[in-house]
Structures are given as C-alpha cells and as structure tokens.
Amino acid sequence: MKFKGFIFFALTALIFLVAANQPKTSDAQKEAILMQTIMAGLEQLHYAPQDIDDDFSNKVFDLYLERIDGNKRWLTQPDIDKLSVYKDKLDDQAKGGTFDFLNVSQEALSKSLEKTKFFYREILAEPFDFTGNETIELAGDKKEYAKNDGELRAYWEKAMKYETLTRLVSKIEKQEKAKEGEEESAAEPSNDKTVLELEEKADEEVEIKTVAELEEESRKAVLKLFDDWYHRMEKRQRKDYLSDYLNAFTSVYDPHTNYFLPADKENFDIGMSGRLEGIGARLQETPTDETKVVMVVPGGPAYRGKVIEVEDVIVKVAQGDDGDWIDIAGWDINDVVAKIRGKKGTKVRLAVKKVDGSIVETTIIRDEIIMDEGYAKSAILDLDGIGDNIGYIKLPRFYADFNKRDGHQCSVDVGIELEKLKAKKVNGIILDLRNNGGGSLRDVVDMSGFFIEEGPIVQVKSRQANPEVLNDRDPSVQYDGPLIVMVNSFSASASEILAAALQDYGRAVIVGSDATFGKATVQRFFDLDRAIRGHSDIKPLGEVKVTTQKFYRITGNSNQLKGVIPDITLPDNYDYIQTGEQEYETALRWTEIESVTHNQGVFQVKNKAALRTASEGRVANNEIFSKITENAKRLKALRESTTYSLNIEDFRKDKASDRAEADKYKDLMKEIEGLTVSNLEVDLANINSDSTKIGRNDEFIKALKKDIYIEETLHIMQDLVKGSTAFTNPRKK
C-alpha cells in the first residue's frame, strides 16, 4: 500500500510539473489542481475506482444537491432545471478542472438565501393564527421542490409558523407548570417547606404573560435565530462551497472516502485522539443539514451527563447559564464544533432531538477529555443463583497512540485486564464491544490472538492484489476459559473483525442486537501537499481519506453491509430502524473470497443452539425485554411520522400523547436484584486517587447494575460453562 501511495504522488507531481514552474497560481488554477489531484489519487488508490462518465456525473449531481439543499428549503424547480443542464457534464468539468456548475449553483444558492431572508423576516413581522388546519412536512425526501417563488414563500410561512409554535407551546407549558406550583405551594403549610425548597421555588418563578405576548416573544426568538443562521451562511467562503462539491465527488466512491480542508483534518485528528477541552462527543453533519452524535466519548462530560446519546441530533446551542439559544440547523460542522467546544469548567447548553422526536435540553460543563476513561476497564460480576466470579472487560474502542513511544494500545491494556481477572480465578469472561466503532487493525489481530493458539484472524484485500492473511503468530494463549463477546448495531470495523474471528473459530459466543454495523473497509489519509512540488502559495491543500482495502472473515465471508450476526440476539431499541453501513447509498457492495484454514484447541463452544433456545425462552418471559421491543416499534413509527399539525390544540394533544407514550419506556432499566458489581482490588488505589475518578467509577458500576443485557449474558454464561468443551492442555502465555 505504501508503494501505491508513492505511485500516486509521483504521477500527480508529473501532472502538475508545469503548474509548479509558474510564478504565481491563480485561484482558478488552484481549484483545478485540487480537483485533478484528488481525482488522480482516487483513480490510483481507491479500492473500487469509478468510470468517470455521465452516470458518475449524475450521481455527483444528486449528492451535491442533497448536500446544499436536502430539505428543499432554498432552491425552486426552475433553479433545479437550470442546474440540470450540467447533470451529464460534471465528469468532463472534473477532467478539465473547470467549475461552471459549481459557479452557477453557488450563485443560485446565494440568490435564494437573499430571497428567503426577505421571506422569513416579512412573515415573522406579523402574528400567526394557530387555529386553522394546516400541517407541515419536515422530511426533505417526502417533499418536492417548490414550483415557483410563491410556493417557496408558502413553505417558509409554514416553516416559520412551526418554529414559532414549538417555542410558544414550550412557553405556555412552562407557565402552566409555574401556576400549578404556586397553587400547590399556597395549599401547603409553609412550615413544611425547608429554606432550600423555598429558595428553589423562588428561582423557578415565572412571569405570567398572555398567549399573545408569548407568541410575540416566540416570533422574535425565531427571527433572531434565523438572522444569526443566515449571517453565518452569508459568511461562507468559496473554499466551503468547493469542499461540499469535492465531497460529492468522493462520496460517489463510497461514504468513507472524503476530502478534508486543513481545518477539517485538524478537527478529525482532535476527535480521534480525544485531546481537547469540550463535551466529549463526536459529531457528524448529515445530508439533511443536521448535526448528529455519532460517538459519545466514555468518561467525558456528555457521557457522564447521561442525556446525550448516539443518534441524537443537536438542534440548539447556548453558552453558560443565560446565553441565548442558537438554532444550528444547516450549520457547517466546524461552526457547530466551535460553539460546543470550549475551555474546561465553562458551561454549554444543548437542545437535542432524540430518536423518538422529543426535544431534551441539558447543561454540560466542559472538561478536558480524560482518555483513560476510554481505555479498557474490568470488573467482577456476580448474580445470585446464576453465575459468580465472572470477569467483565469493557473496551470502548480499539485505540492506539502511535505518536507516543509509551502511548496506550488497547491490545496491551486488554492483556493486562485479562491477567488481573485470571489472578481472581474467574469462571468466565465477558468482553463488551457494544458501541465500539473500531480503530487499530494491528491491535485487533493481537487481541484476538489472546484467545487462540495461533492462526489467521482476518483477510485484507487491496483492489489489485491477492488477499493478505493477517495472523496471530504467538502460539501461546492468554485466556483459555469460557468467553462471551457483547456487540450491538454500533459495533463497527475492528469490533466486527474480532467478533467474527472468535465466532468462526467457535471460541466465543457472540451476543447482541440483530447485526453489527456492517463496515468492512479500511481508509488511509493522504496529504495532497505531497503531490505538488513547491507552490507554497496554494498550500495547504488539505487531505483526502481514501478507502483502500476491504476486510474479509477467515471463512471468506464479509461483514460489509451484513455485519456480524450474533449467535444469540437480544431485543434492541433500534431493531426496527435502519442503522449502519446499509444506510449509505454508495456503500461498497458485499463480496466474498476463499476461506483459509483455521482451527483452535482451546475452548470450543459446542452448544450454541441450546444456548439460543434457553435465552429466547428467558427473553420471551422478561417484561423489560418485551417493553424494549414495543419501544423499538414506537421509535420506528415516530421516525416515519414527519408531518406535524400547525393547529395549537392539535399540536399540544399530539405532543402530550407522544410524551405519555415515551414516559412508558422512560426508566426501564432498574437495578437488577441479586447482581453485584465489584472493582478489582488492584484498581482501587487508582480509582480512589481523586473524586472525579471515584464519581466516574460509581457511574460505571451503577450502569452495569442496571444493564439487563448484562443480566441475560450472565445467564448465557452459566449455560455456556455447563455445555461446552474446554481442552485440557491449551498453550498459555
């Protein structure tokens, strides 16, 4: 792979040798160089190169429109007709290094911003009537482009009405609660209230206003939010539009191949390393202009707050206790991150939309992200009458610090945890890879080898090469006992490699949701500056992340799209919502190759069918799992319901109904009777070294005690120990 990289840079250097000899490069030349360098690199390096033809051009066109106006709030059908002239020409423009389509689309978007800015300001100048029977459709894929400016303005009138209505209803409900509180306080003897309670009541006092006054406040708030938003959009530079355009090209190859502006790459590195001060969440901009949470850093402020979750959409941000809410819909991801990131100890308030559509507000105190909370950690689990002295290892990600000689590596850390658990003579080990998005390939190979003697772990294939088998070459075995690996639909990449390898060897039982994420590709970053000799005036150009290889199981099968299917599946809130790699239209297809010989003589799971049957019986009779299944169906229905009433009474009824339904599933996870979770004695000194670590450990223990999936996995472990085969002389490390 390294050799191919040098070929790429050599070729592109030759392509632009003439440009390098020019005294000064114009902006147009720089853009041409950037486009052609990226396209040459993708042709040389990408696992699945594309034919740059009219079909490719059509795909770029559609992806770009989705990026710039996925919700169909700005462009009209006449605008689209004007742009469609270029639909079959983007391939030719890319080859020629010209940007006629980008120029026209940028001009059309700029004019639409000016036009719609006038629309919303004019609309918000007058009070709304919320007594009619209007509805609004919020899903962009269910809408058509407005036929003309009149239709576009009608859409904006409904949109502003909806934005105002949501705020108005919140204000009315807050006022009603305040009135209820005053009546309750007046009905109770004052000597029953403590000083603290009375002070809290005073803090919660709300000035009672008329509905008309609240409506006016709501309109003014919406006006400010949209003025702020448009101010930021009007400040977007050419490079930002160019980045959107270039990423439409890269995304045709696959969803994980992307162009990164220098600032974007810096943010990516910070996100990967976790070395920053902020809330500890990785964010991603969706095609529909939303900011989605794709990872919550274990141990970080967002994780500790227990409100922010993967798949949440951040809709508003405010600073400190009194800062104004800022609607971030349509923001560039860098601008969102800049608002959320901040100095340790400062506060940021977030309003997040949950998967069921409800809006939750939370205050987070920024902190330095403590990386050791993202490292492997262990505990001892005991469940009365079921299983005792079971080791548990939580691995949040496959981390590896390649920039430090003594930096942490997850395989080394898991090895240490295994030794600690073995010293406690545990009767089995649970390795928890739920929500583990992957990471270091080298470490997953080493870690898998802890549980077998030696042999193949995964096959890696470049596009023009035979598969390379990555082997565990250490014949020793670090742990030879019963093993269960826990996964879910957000276990991806390296997590899927480990789960698949141990499943294929029959070494462990895989327990989790219907399937893992389904990402079986590997990406590498390439610095575009290396492709151009000299010309410091156009640098830095940024970097491109390219999918260069695919992973295959040792059976020759692939995890791509399909994921790893657990041996035993448990109900999950996302069972009826499409998640993972299959969500992406341009995901690489599923393929298979030949298998490689593999066997192990450590511990053989012989009774998977019996384990599955026993678990299914317990789950079917478990009320909490039944409610999780019900909730999963509710979440699917809510996600598909994207039309909202603009009648205030109907809106409030719908909101109350949704809230009542959500309340049924609000606190499903209760502390499990008879489950004891204990730290290892050797860890106590470090845990007790400061109050923050104590608090985080308490949360870790508390979460495990309420984890119904842990409870069922302990039942499975008991059955596993009874019915599988442990070989007598495994070679140990």
Helices and strands as residue ranges (DSSP letters): H 2-15, H 17-20, H 27-45, H 54-69, H 77-84, H 90-96, H 100-123, E 135-137, G 140-142, H 149-187, G 190-192, H 195-203, H 211-234, H 238-253, E 258-260, H 262-273, E 277-278, E 281-285, E 291-296, H 301-305, E 313-319, E 326-327, H 333-340, E 347-353, E 359-365, E 367-368, G 371-374, E 377-383, E 387-394, H 410-423, E 428-432, H 441-448, G 449-451, E 455-462, E 468-472, E 483-487, H 494-504, E 509-512, E 521-527, G 528-531, G 536-538, E 543-552, E 568-569, G 581-583, E 603-604, H 608-620, H 623-640, E 643-645, H 648-664, E 675-678, H 681-687, H 691-705, H 708-723, E 725-726
